[in-house]
Structure formats: C-alpha cells, structure tokens
Amino acid sequence: MSKKLIIAATSARGYAKAAVACGYEVITLDAFADADTRQVATQTFKLKVGEHGIDENDFKHVFLQTIEQINIDDINGFLYGGLFDATPDLLDWIAARVSLIGNTSEVMRNAKDFAFFKLLDTLKIAHPEVRLESPKDTSSWLSKKLGASGGAHIKPANQANYGDYFQRKLTGTPISMLFVADGKSARTIGINQQFVAPMDNIPYRFAGGVSSVTLPYNILVDFEQAAQHLTTTLNLRGINSLDAILDGETLWILELNPRLSATFHLYENLFSLHMQGCAGSVAAFLPLCKSSRAQFILYADDAIEVLSDFVWPDWVTDIPVVASKASSVKITQNEPVCTVFAEAETAEAAHALVLKRAQKLREMLKL
C-alpha cells in the first residue's frame, strides 16, 4: 500500500517535493497551489491566507472537503509548516481527524506565547529586551505580533497594532539555526543568514536566505546549547529552527519555530530525517554540506502580468499557474512572483549568485 501524506504550509512545494522523492504520495494545502506543487502532488488545494495568517473557517472547509474525497484511513499523517503559529487550536482540530506528524499544539503554544521569553530567561538564553507595554520612547523599539511569520508584522514601535508586543531594536545580522530533535537531543543541520526585502511600511519582509554560514566557535556553541535546552524543556521533535540576531560577539535569540521552515529547502532532502526525529530518533548520520544554497523571494514592485509563453529559467521555483495557453496570470503589487535559487561553494558566492539571478529575472519580467 502506498504511503500518503497531507502537507499544509504557506508554501508546500518544497516539502511535497521532498516527500515524493522519499516515496510518498502527497496532498497539499497552501496559499499558492503553484505550478511546481501541482507537478508533484496528487492533489493541491489553495487556502486563504491573509495579513493576519490563515483563515480558520476556510481551512476547515478545505480540509473537510479534502478528506471527503479520499479514504482517510489511507493517510499516514499530516505534516505542517508555517501556517499554524498563531492558531495552535487548529492543530488540535486536525489531530482529532488525522495523525499529526511534528510537534504538538502544546509545543506551538509554548513557543509562540509571550511567556516564551520568560522561559529563555529561566534557561539563561540571551534575547533582546521585550515588553507588553509600549515604551515611552519608541525610537529604539520594534513592535511584533505573537505567532506571526514572514517579517511583515515587524514594524517601528510607534506603528504598533493592538495586541503587539515590543522588542528592543538591535543592530546585527539576522541568522537562524536549522536543527533536528528527538525530544531529548538536538543536532545541528546548518546555520543560515536570512535576507529581507524591505518596503516603507514593511521594513523586515522575509526574502529568503543562504545556508552553510560559518560562525565563530563560541557563537556556534551558544546556538547549539540554546537548541539543546529548548529541546529537552519543550520535548521538541523533528526539524525546527531558531531565529537570532548576531550582534558582534553576542547571539540574541528571537524566536523558536517548532515546525518545518523555509530554510528546510536550503539543504539536501531532509524529509526522512524529519520523520525520524518526529518518531523519536535522530540516529541517522547527517550528511556534510559540500556547498551552500541560497533562495531569494522575488516580489512584484508593481502589479504585473505574466504571459503563458514566458519561459522561466531552470533556477526558478514557486512558478505561478497560468490557466491556459491563451491566458496570463496577474500578480498584484508586493505579492511574491517566484523564488530564485542558487548554489555555490561558499555562502558568500551563493548569496552573490542568487542576487545576480534575481536581477536578471527582474529584467526578463520587466519589473
């Protein structure tokens, strides 16, 4: 009997491709249902995902519609990426219908609640100063939304929305650690530098990253100790990521993402490793990274129309769907167009190459 999975994420393409390469049939639920995903998934369903996250009612409708079309007993489990950070109760709703593969809703609640910073204090893990009340002088503070992702929610403190929390602004390099856990131990997969594509009102919009970044030994130790302490305290399983700011010789932890993240795509197929970690074992050998990969999300500065005969380069993924050969697809201003990939011997070279390719694609699309 074939192995079947449901995968839900803001963009499910990379996880679906990895799962299919490991012998699974995949049904995807995401915000794009793009051409790449349709090529690998048995079925694709498009979700409503807005500025404030997933539309819960829409998700439940789509999910129930999905399982009505299949034999739910044939599904081996439900995997998820960055859709449920602000809605852990929805994970409970899903778990009541199909086996959840990954961290539990309780783990997500603990990671995305303001009390997470108190946990970091208890574990003696350095993080920027945070508070729930607006500071009198907002000039050196940012406002953030608990459970949000993608960077669009991060704003100057004087532009805070109701319910935001405040974090002291730091200078430095945004980095992340991708690691796999089995509830007891954490093993590093790689260190990544994150990219942003700033806009006037969204200065920290996420735009991808580059893998295999080298850190000073003492900083790497701090990162790995933080991942280990959080793993044993929260019973983390599968592949997780830690976001941080490296400011000189100090590593400041920003947040924990206890689910599949975008940097998953920057490494060789990690799907089996994720499944092993979720099952409580990370005994498998982690392959050494012989190169560095970069991904860059290309956004539309203005509304554009892509014709059906446009020839996409082979280093582009997340390609928008054109309904027919006689039609085109319209992409609104500030929406993602696609993702550009590059690979090189070093992180610096991969970063430079992905930016060069992104610029070439801009010219091709007349952005």
N, C-alpha and C positions, 0 to 999 in steps of 0.2 A: 504494500500500500504506500502511495506517495506521501511525502511529508508536506504539510500545508501550514502556512502562517498568515496571520493578518498583521500588517505593519502600518502603524499610524505615526505621522510626523508632519512638521510643517512642509518639509520636502522629503519624501520617502525613497526617492530614486536610488541613492547610494546604498541604503540598507537593503532595498529589494534586490539590486544587482548582486550584492554580496551574498545574500541568502540563496538566490537562484544558482549562483556559482557553486554553492555548497549542497545542491541537490534538492532544494525546497521549491514548492510552488507557492506563489505569493499573491495575496490580495492586498492592495494598498489603499489607504485613506490619507489624503493630504490636501494642501491648499492649491496645488497646481495641476496634478494629473498630466504632467508634461509628456512630450513625445518619448523621451528616454524611458520613463517609468512604464509607459504603455507597451514598450517593446519587451520588457522583461516580466511584467506582472500578468497573471492570469486575468485579473480584473482590477480596474482602477476606479476610485470614487473620489470626487472633488468635494472638499469641505469648505465651509465658510469660516475664514479666519480673518479677523479684523485687527484694529489697532490695540484692542484690549484682550486679544487672544482668541481662543476658539469659541464658536457659538455652540453652547452645550446642547441646546434643543436640536439644532441642525445635525450635530454629531450623532446624537441618539437616534434620530430619524435615519440617517445614512447607515449607521451601524446595524440597526434592526433590519433595514432594507437589505443589507449585505448578507446577514445570516439567514434571511428568509430564502435566499437564492442558493444556498449551499447546505450540505449536511454538517451541522456544527460539530458532530462527533468526529469528523474527519480533520478538524483543525487542531494542530499540535500546540498552538498558543498564540498569544497576542504580544507583539513587541512594540515599543514606542520610543519616539524621540521627543523633540521639544514642542510638545503640544499641551502638556498637562501640568506644567509647573505651577500655574495659578489655580488649577482645578483638580486637586488630588481626589476629591469626592467622586469625580468622573472615573477615576481608576478603580474605585470600589464598585461602581456600577458595572464597569466592564468585567471585573474579576468575578462578579456574580454570574456571568454568562459564558465566559471562556477563560482558560488558564492564562494568567499574566506571567510573562517571561521578563524578568527585570526586577528592579527594586519595588517595594510595596508602596502603597499610598501613604503609609505612616512615615516611611523614609522621606518621601517627597514633602510631606507636611513639615517635617523637622528641618529639612534643608532650605525650604522657602519661607519660613516664618522668621519674624524679626528676632525671635529667641535664638536663632542660629548663631548670631553674633555673641550672645552670652555663652553658648557652647564653645565657640572659639576662644573666648576668654578663659573658660574653665580648662581647656586643653592647652592653654598658653600658646595659641597660634595667633600671630600678629595680623591685624586687619585695620583698615582705616577707621577713624572715629566715626561713629554713627549715632543718630538720634531720631526720635519720632517727632519732636517739636522743632519748628522752624527756628534756626539761629537768628539772632538779632542782626548780625552782619552776614549776609548771604554770599558775599563776594567770593569766598573760598570754599563754597559748598556746592554739592550737586543734589538733585532730587532723583529718587528712583522708585520704581513700583515693584513691590514684592511679587515674585512669581512671573515677572515679565522676562522676555528674552529678545535678542536681536539688537539691543542697544538703542532702539527708537524711543524707549521710555526714559532714557537718561537725559536730564536737562539741567540748566543752571537752577540753583535753588530758588531764585526769585520767580521761576516759572512753574513751580510745583503745583501738582493737582491734588485734590482731596485724597487722602489715604497714602500719599507718598511718604517714604522715609528719607532722611538726609544723610549724606556721606561726605566727609571732608574730602575736598578735591586734592589729588596727588599728581605730581608730575612723574613721568617714567614710561616704561614700555609695557603695554598690555601683553601678557603671556598666559599660557594655560598648560596644564599637565593632563595628558590622557593616560589613564591607568585602569587596570583590571583588578577586580577584587572578588574574594570568595566568602566574605563575611568575617574573615579572620585576618587575612593578609592582603596587602596591596602591592602590585607590581607595576612599575613604570613602563609605559609603552613609548612615550615620547613627549618632548617639550615643544610647544608651538608658539609662534608670535602671531598675534591677531591683527588684522587690518580693519580700518574704519573708512567709511565713505561719508564724510561729514556734509550736512546741509545746514542752512542758517538756523533752522528750528530743531534739527536732529543732529547734534554735533558728534554723536558716538554711534552712528548707524553701522552695524556689523557688515563687513565686506569680505570676510574670508580669513585666510591665514596661511602660514608656511610651517612645515614640520621640521623635525630634527634640529632644533635650535640648541646650541651649546650654552650651558650655564656654568658659572664658577662653581667649584665643588661644594662650597659651603651653602650656596643658594639652592643647589640641587638637593642637598641633604635636608634643608628646611622644607622644601616642597614635598619630598618623599615622606618625611616624618608627619607632615600635616595630613597627607593622604592616608597614611597608616593609622593615625589616631582617629580620623573620621570613619575609617572602615570598621575598626573594632567597636567604636562607640555607637555607630548607626547601623551596623551589620550590612554594609554596602556589598552589593553583588553585581557582577557583570562589568561592563565598561562604563566608567564615569569620567568626569572631567572637573578640574579645579581651575577657576579663573583667578588671575592675580595681576598685580602691578609690581614690576621690578623697578625700584627707585634707588639707584646707586647700589649699595650693598644690603638693602633691605627688601625683603619679599613681603608684600601685603596681600593676604588672601581676600578676594572679593566675594566669591560665591562658589558653591558646590552644585554641579549639575549631575544628579544621580540617575542618569539615563543616557542613551546614545546622543552624541552631539555632532556638530558639523565637522570637527577635526577627525572623526572616525574615517572620513574619506581621504585623509592625507597619508594613510599607511596601507600596506598590503592587506588583503582581505582578513579582517579581524572578526568575522562573524562567528566562526567556530569557537574562538577564544571567549567571545561574549557569552555564548551559550554555556560554555564550561564554567565560567565564573558564576552565572546565574544558577547553575546546578550545584555550586559549592566546591568547585575545584579549579585551580589555575596551575595545575602541574605541567601543562604543555609548555614546551620551550618557546620563548618569544624570539622570532627571527630578528637578526640585527638589521637595522635600516642602512642600506648601502647608498642611499641617495635622499634627497629632500624633495618634497612635493609642495606645491602652492596652489591655492584656489582663490579666485577673485570674483566676487559677485558684481556683475555689470548692471548698473541701474540706468534707467532712462531719464536723462536730464529734462527732456520734454516728451510729450506724447509722440509715439512713432507708430508706423505701420510697416510690418514685415511681410513681404510678398511670399507666396507659396514656393516660388522658384529660387528663393535665396539659398545659396549654398553655404552651409555652416562649416567652419573649419573642424578638423577632427579633434582639436583640443578644446572643444566646447561641449558642455553638457547642460542639462536642465533646459532643453530647447522647447520653446512654446509650440503648441499644437496649432496647425493650420487646418481648418475643417475640410477643405478640398483643394484640388489643384487650381481651381478658378478663383480662389478666395485669398484672403490675407488675415493676419492676426494684428489686432491693435493693442498696444501696450501703453498704459497711461503714465503720465509723468511720475517719476520717482519710484515706479514699480520695477522689480528685478526683471532683466531681459533674459539672462542666462548666467552660467558660471564658466569661467575660463580656468583651465588647468595648465600647469607646467611642472616639469621635473628636471632637476639638475643635481650636480654632485654636492653642492652646499646650499644652505638656506639662503644665503645672500644671492647666489646665482639663480635659484628658483624664483625668488622674490622679483628680481630684475626681469626675468623672462616672462613671468605672468603679467607684469605691468606693461611690458612691451606688446604682448599679445592682446591685452585688453585695449590698448590704444589702437592697434591695428584693426580690431573688430569695431571699435567706435567709428573709425574712418569708413569701414565697409558698410556699416549701418547708417552712416551719416548722422551720428548722434551729436 
